[in-house]
Amino acid sequence: MTDSSVSITTDERGVAIVQLNRAAKHNAFDDEVIAELDIAFEAIAAQQDLRAVVLASAGKSFSAGADLGWMQRMANYSHEENLQDARALAEMLRKLKHLPQPTLARVQGASYGGGVGLVSCCDLAIGTPHASFCLSEVKIGLLPATIAPYVIAAIGQRATLRYSVTAEVMSAATALELGLLSSVVAAEELDAAVEAMLDSLLANGPAAMQAAKQLMNELAGRAIDADLIETTCKAIADIRVSAEGQDGLQAFLNKQTPNWRQDRV
């Protein structure tokens, strides 16, 4: 993409990096940035050769949430205009959450409002001690509505309720304890930690990771009944007879390297 607000880069490993480039505005987003992210996530979902996605941002903040200028415009929107605006944000978040590839947030600093939503939509998140999180909407008489399903999925209903009504700032340590962050590392080790996580992901079967992600999302919140058990049985049977499953099994049994790792040995 050519616009400087959002950039996408891919490398020979099949890693896509989506980066917010509004450092001067603490990577706050507006309707235009939301549209750019929506386009980026849709494009990535269609690229079967991509194996992992990193969501990052420039500067000292991860994302301050809604841009002030955007909020000023929204103050004069009609109810219908507010609905359309909210739907655009909700659709962008949905596309991020349901990317087929594993997603990793690189969180170097503060995330407020919708920024918490972006992190919550990612499968993994690595932060520094400078990372902090705040569902700040109630401070101005609003609420974190469109991001709420993803925050609840990330940290649970009770914790989401607390932070959405108190607007307390959540530290990196608390975010780690609640599961919003997967790990916390020193600031100077952040990029190395992201690379180490990518190494772990890239060592695995691409189709298997996508199937695992899809299955975990499908199973979340469901009762353990006959239908769920049958879903899991079908999932393992399908992957065992797939080309990648056969390659992986034979490589393991014969102490060989599976095809997806041939370029890494």
N, C-alpha and C positions, 0 to 999 in steps of 0.2 A: 504494500500500500504506500501511496506517496504522501498522504496527509500526515503532518507531523504529530497530530494528537495521539494516534495509535499506529504502531508499526508492527509488522510481522516479518520475522526472519526464520528461515529454516536451514538446517545444516545437513551434511551428508549422512548423518546418523538417523535422520528422520525425526529430529526434534524441532518443534515449532516454538518460537518465543513470541508471545504477544505482549507488547509493552505500551503502557501509558506514558506519554511524553509531555505531560503538562506540569513539569516540576515547579515552575513559578507559581502555579495555582494548586500545589500540593496534590496534583493528579485528580482534582475534582472533575466530575463529569456532568455533561449536559445532554440535551437530546441529540446533538450531533455526535458526540462521543459514543453515546449508547448505540446509535445507528451504525457507527464504524465498528464497534465491538460485535454487534449482531452480525454484520457482514463477515467479519474475521472468523467468528466461530462457525458460521455456516460453511465458509470456504474450507476450514480445517476439517470439519466433519466429513466432507466429501473426498478428502485426500487419503486414500487407503494406505499409502506408503508412509504416512506419518505415524510414529510410534509413541510419542509423548508430547505433552504441551506444557510449557512454563508460562505462567502469568506473572508479569513483572511490571515495575514502574520506575521511572527516573526520579532522581532527587532524594530527599530525606524522608518523604512521606509515601506510604503505599497508595492511599487514596483518602481524600477528605470527604468523599461522598458527593452530595449535590453541589454544583457550582452556584455561587451567589447570584450571578446574572440569570441563570436558569430559574432559580427560586423566585427572583423578582418578576420574571415573566409569568411563572405559574400562579403567582398571587392574583393575577387578573384573568386567569382561565375560567371558563364556564365548567359546570360539572361534567359535561360531555368531553370537553377538551382535557380535563384532568383524567378522565377514564382512558382516553386514547394515549395520553402521556404515560400513565401507569402501565398500560398494557405493553407499550414498547419496552419499558424497563423489564417487566416480567418476562417477556419473550426472550430478551437477551440473556437474562439469568437462566432461563430454562435451557437455552442452547448451550450455555457453558456447562451447566450441571450434567447434561446428557451428551456431551462430546463422547464419542466412542473410545478415544484414547485416554490413558491416565493423565490427569492434570495436576500440576504442582504450582502452588503460589509461593513466590519469593517475597517475603514480607520484611522489609528493612526498617519500617517506621510505622507511623500512626495510620489506622484505618477507622474511619468514622462512617456511620450510616450505611449507605450503599456499598462502601468499601468493605464493610464486614460481610455483606452479602456476597461480594466477589470471592472473598477468601472461603466462605462457607460452601460455595458452589464447587470449589476445587476438591479433588480427592485427597490431596496431601498439601501441607503448608509448612514451610520452614521459615522461622523468624529469628530475629535478633532480640537481645534484651531491650532494644529501643522500640520494638513493636508494641503497639497498644491498640485497644479496640473499644469503641463506644457506640452504642445504639442511642444516639443523641437526639433523635427526632422529637421526643416529648418535651425537650427544653424549649422548643418553639411551637408547641401545641400540635404537633403532627405525630405520626406513628410509623414504625418500620414494617409496613404491611407487605409489600411485594417480596421483601427479602426474608420475611419471617419463616416460611416453610423450610428454607435452606439452613437458616440459623438453628431452628429447632432440630433439624436432622443432624446438625454438627455438634451441638452442645446439650441438647435435650430441652424439653418444654419448661421445666422449672427454672433452669438457669436463664433461658431466653426471656421468660416472664420477668425475672428479677432485673436483668440489665435493660429491658425495654421500658420498664416503669421508673427505674431509678436513674437511668442515664449515667451510671457510674462508669469510670474508665477501667477497663479490664487490662491488667498487666500481661506481659508475655508469659510470666510464670503461671498466672491463672488460666490464660488461654491454653497453655500446654496441659494443665491439669484437667480442664474441661474437654479437651480434644479438638479445639479449634485449630491449634498448632500441633503438628506432628512432632516437631523438635525445635529446640531453641539453641542457637550457637552464637559465639562471639561475632560481632559485626565483620571483623576481618576474615572470618571463616565461612561467611554466608555463601559465597559463590562456590567454594570448594564443597560445601555440604550439598548444595543443589546438584553439582556435578556427580557427587557420590550417589545421590538418590537416583539420578538419571542412569548411572552405570548399573544400578540394581534393576531398574526397569528394563533397560535395553538388553539385559542378559536373559530376559524371559520371553516366552513365545508371544508375539504380538497379538495373534488371534485369541490366544488363551487369556491374555490380560483383558482384552475387550469383552470377551465372554464372561469373565469373572466380574468385571465392573457391571455389566448389564444384569447379571444374575443377582448380585448383592443389592442393587437398586430395586429389582423386582421383588426380592424377598423381604425387604425392610417393612416392618410393621405387620406382616402377615402372620396369621395363626399357623402353628405347626399342625397341619391336618393332612389328609390323604392327597389333596390337590397339590399342596406345597411339596410334599415328599415326591410325588410323581414329577413335578417340575425339576427338582434337583436330580432325580434319576435320569431324566431325559437329557439334562444339560451335560452330565458326565458321559453318557453314552454317545451323544453327538460329538463331543470334543475328542473322545477316544478314537473314533473312526475317521476323523478329519485328517487331511494331509499333514497339518502341523502336529496334531496329536500323535500320529503314527511316526513322524520324523523324530519327535521328542522322545517317545518311548523306545524306539529302536536305538537312538543315540545313547540313551541312558543304559539300556541293557547291554550294548556293545562297547561301552566306554568310549564313545565317539562324541564329536561336537555337532549339535543340531544345526541345520541349515541357517537358521536366523542368527547364529553366532559365528558363522564362518569368517565374517569380515572383522571380527573382534579378537581373533587369536593369532 
